[in-house]
Amino acid sequence: PPSRCWGLYALARHYTPEILIETGVLDGLSTVYLLEALRQNDPVGTLYSIDSPAPNLPPNKDPGWIIPNELRNNWNLTLGKSQDELEPLLNKVGSPDFFYHDSWHTYPLMSYEFQTVADSMDSGVISGHDVNRNHAFLELCSSVNSSVNVDSPFKIGRMGVFGYALVGDLSDDIPSKYPDWQY
């Protein structure tokens, strides 16, 4: 599995979040790792995902189609665009303590998602895939009290980089529980 999956799993196990929000599900690979971490945590949290059916999904399949039934108990999927669904979801569930961006990697959307979540979050993890596609993640990190980690050299325009920012009270708490996990 991609390093972002193990990174998400390790972060969710270490910080034991109760309210997680994910934008962009597609087939559900990253979602499976988050849900498995939640299943092993005590207390168990809930993952709220937002995604629109993508044209590259298999015919007659919804986002998250690979997620096993035994992991779906703590998962709520909202079909729609994050621009339309993120704020209503935040109003409904309250302040998240974990956020993962993996929807469209455009500057306007990433900036909107990161800032909207940061504005509603007291303390937690803000993470994303392809965080170096533009400057939105760097701008987020410079605007909040955070510790920042990325899984490979950061170069704008490069694809595939997973990054996370520890916000608020977590900003000094780099995970040491997983010593082999170097970010």
Disulfide bonds with the S-S distance in Angstrom:
none
